[in-house]
Amino acid sequence: MEIQLKKWAPEDRVALAAIGNAVDRSFLSDRLPDPYTETAADQWLHSVMARDGKNGIFRAIVVDGQIVGTISVDQKEDVYRKDADIGYFLVTGLWSRGIMTEAVRQVCAIAFEELDIVRITGLVYADNTASCRVLEKNGFQAEGRMQDAIFKNGTFHDQCVYGKLKYPSIG
């Protein structure tokens, strides 16, 4: 299985809409359109292609030539400008195959190389143990837990905070 990250292109709108409609939304933001239309995909692609490499890294996750997910590292602003948030999703049928672990490894390397940042933050639903594990396998350190920080589908969820430093301190 070959796992690659590729820059998004306008012609990827059909694939983006397809994966946006095929993903389990249990642990995703409510901002993700539902249904995920090609128009919504066009708008998102236009936005991220203009920012890619400047204040964010936005990539399609490609497995054996097929787009199966998305991953981004989005640089923050103001006094938080040396930090960036990581976000990702993968079509449900491909979970637990090491794809996201490899995609996170690749995107972190790109982000630390191309963006003026010193850390990447991962905010994860506490009950999303698979995503917590993906970050941990990539050297992210658990930094805390925010109680009732997420409200989704009428239910509160705790959120775990993870951080990965470009130059980890020793000791």
Backbone torsions as a table, in degrees:
resi	resn	phi	psi	omega
1	MET	NA	125.9	179.2
2	GLU	-103.0	123.5	-178.8
3	ILE	-113.3	121.1	179.9
4	GLN	-132.4	157.2	170.2
5	LEU	-110.4	137.3	177.3
6	LYS	-132.5	148.5	175.7
7	LYS	-64.5	142.3	177.4
8	TRP	-69.3	148.4	177.3
9	ALA	-134.6	157.0	-178.3
10	PRO	-54.1	-35.1	-178.6
11	GLU	-70.9	-3.9	178.7
12	ASP	-86.7	2.8	-174.3
13	ARG	-61.4	-37.1	179.9
14	VAL	-66.3	-45.1	179.3
15	ALA	-64.7	-41.0	179.1
16	LEU	-62.9	-45.2	177.8
17	ALA	-61.3	-40.1	-179.3
18	ALA	-63.7	-46.0	-179.8
19	ILE	-71.1	-33.2	176.7
20	GLY	-63.1	-27.3	178.0
21	ASN	-92.4	-13.1	-175.9
22	ALA	-101.2	-4.6	-174.0
23	VAL	-89.4	146.6	172.4
24	ASP	-72.2	123.7	-174.9
25	ARG	-93.3	6.6	-175.2
26	SER	-53.7	-37.5	-175.7
27	PHE	-116.1	20.9	-178.8
28	LEU	-105.6	164.1	176.3
29	SER	-66.2	148.5	174.6
30	ASP	-72.8	-8.5	177.7
31	ARG	-68.8	-21.9	179.6
32	LEU	-66.9	117.6	-176.8
33	PRO	-58.1	145.4	178.9
34	ASP	-142.5	107.7	4.5
35	PRO	-73.9	158.9	179.2
36	TYR	-90.9	102.5	-175.7
37	THR	-86.3	164.6	174.9
38	GLU	-64.9	-30.9	176.2
39	THR	-64.4	-45.0	177.1
40	ALA	-62.5	-40.3	178.5
41	ALA	-63.1	-43.7	177.5
42	ASP	-58.0	-45.1	-178.4
43	GLN	-63.2	-45.7	-179.6
44	TRP	-65.1	-45.1	-179.9
45	LEU	-59.7	-44.0	178.9
46	HIS	-58.9	-43.9	-179.5
47	SER	-63.8	-50.2	-174.0
48	VAL	-76.0	-30.4	178.7
49	MET	-66.8	-30.8	177.9
50	ALA	-71.8	-26.7	-176.0
51	ARG	-99.6	-17.6	-172.5
52	ASP	-57.1	127.0	179.3
53	GLY	85.8	-14.4	179.2
54	LYS	-93.6	-60.4	178.0
55	ASN	-136.5	29.3	176.3
56	GLY	-178.2	159.2	174.0
57	ILE	-121.7	123.4	-175.8
58	PHE	-130.6	118.1	-174.0
59	ARG	-135.0	149.8	168.3
60	ALA	-85.0	141.0	173.1
61	ILE	-93.3	121.9	-175.8
62	VAL	-117.1	125.9	177.4
63	VAL	-120.3	120.5	179.8
64	ASP	49.1	43.0	175.1
65	GLY	85.9	-4.0	-178.7
66	GLN	-109.8	135.3	173.7
67	ILE	-74.2	121.6	-175.1
68	VAL	-125.7	-1.4	-179.1
69	GLY	-174.5	-177.5	178.5
70	THR	-139.6	150.7	179.4
71	ILE	-148.0	143.8	-179.8
72	SER	-147.6	155.0	169.2
73	VAL	-127.6	111.4	-170.0
74	ASP	-110.1	109.8	-176.1
75	GLN	-66.8	138.2	178.9
76	LYS	-81.7	178.6	-177.3
77	GLU	-121.6	176.4	174.4
78	ASP	58.6	-135.9	-176.7
79	VAL	-70.2	-10.0	179.4
80	TYR	-98.3	10.8	-170.2
81	ARG	-65.5	-14.6	178.0
82	LYS	-92.3	6.4	179.4
83	ASP	-118.3	157.1	177.5
84	ALA	-145.8	149.6	177.6
85	ASP	-96.4	136.6	174.6
86	ILE	-98.3	141.0	176.5
87	GLY	-145.6	150.2	-177.7
88	TYR	-164.5	158.4	165.3
89	PHE	-153.9	155.9	-174.9
90	LEU	-136.1	141.3	177.5
91	VAL	-54.9	138.8	-169.8
92	THR	-57.2	-37.8	-176.9
93	GLY	-64.6	-11.4	-178.5
94	LEU	-109.7	10.0	178.4
95	TRP	-63.8	156.5	173.5
96	SER	64.7	32.6	177.2
97	ARG	-120.7	7.5	179.5
98	GLY	84.1	2.2	-177.0
99	ILE	-65.0	-49.0	-176.8
100	MET	-69.9	-35.2	176.7
101	THR	-58.2	-44.5	179.2
102	GLU	-69.7	-40.1	179.4
103	ALA	-63.0	-40.9	177.6
104	VAL	-64.4	-42.0	177.6
105	ARG	-57.5	-47.6	-177.9
106	GLN	-66.1	-45.0	-175.8
107	VAL	-69.2	-33.8	177.8
108	CYS	-64.7	-41.9	178.1
109	ALA	-61.3	-44.5	179.1
110	ILE	-63.5	-46.2	-176.5
111	ALA	-62.7	-45.2	179.9
112	PHE	-67.1	-27.3	178.2
113	GLU	-78.5	-42.8	-169.8
114	GLU	-97.3	-25.7	-177.1
115	LEU	-103.0	152.2	177.5
116	ASP	-86.3	71.2	-178.9
117	ILE	-130.8	160.0	176.2
118	VAL	-119.8	-8.7	178.7
119	ARG	-151.0	158.5	173.6
120	ILE	-126.3	132.3	-179.8
121	THR	-106.8	135.7	173.7
122	GLY	-116.9	123.2	177.1
123	LEU	-110.3	120.1	-169.6
124	VAL	-132.5	139.1	170.7
125	TYR	-54.5	132.4	-177.7
126	ALA	-60.1	-33.1	-179.9
127	ASP	-83.2	1.3	175.5
128	ASN	-91.9	71.1	-174.7
129	THR	-62.9	-30.3	179.2
130	ALA	-65.0	-42.7	179.6
131	SER	-69.5	-38.1	175.1
132	CYS	-58.1	-43.6	-178.4
133	ARG	-65.8	-38.7	177.2
134	VAL	-57.7	-46.2	179.9
135	LEU	-65.6	-44.7	179.9
136	GLU	-60.1	-40.2	178.5
137	LYS	-64.0	-21.0	-179.9
138	ASN	-102.0	18.0	174.1
139	GLY	84.1	9.4	174.4
140	PHE	-74.4	139.4	179.4
141	GLN	-102.8	135.6	174.3
142	ALA	-67.1	126.6	-176.6
143	GLU	-113.9	-11.5	179.2
144	GLY	162.4	177.3	-179.0
145	ARG	-136.1	127.7	179.0
146	MET	-103.6	115.9	-177.3
147	GLN	-73.1	136.1	176.5
148	ASP	50.5	37.8	-178.4
149	ALA	-81.4	-18.0	-177.4
150	ILE	-119.2	136.8	174.0
151	PHE	-125.0	109.6	-177.1
152	LYS	-136.6	134.0	177.9
153	ASN	51.3	40.7	175.6
154	GLY	78.3	9.3	-176.4
155	THR	-129.4	140.8	174.0
156	PHE	-85.0	144.9	177.7
157	HIS	-134.3	145.3	171.7
158	ASP	-76.8	155.8	179.6
159	GLN	-124.8	132.1	175.6
160	CYS	-93.3	140.6	178.8
161	VAL	-109.4	125.8	177.8
162	TYR	-121.7	150.1	177.1
163	GLY	-139.1	144.1	175.4
164	LYS	-128.8	124.7	-179.9
165	LEU	-96.0	144.8	176.7
166	LYS	-62.9	-42.6	179.7
167	TYR	-125.5	85.3	-177.3
168	PRO	-60.6	140.4	176.7
169	SER	-75.4	153.8	179.8
170	ILE	-104.5	134.3	177.1
171	GLY	122.3	NA	NA
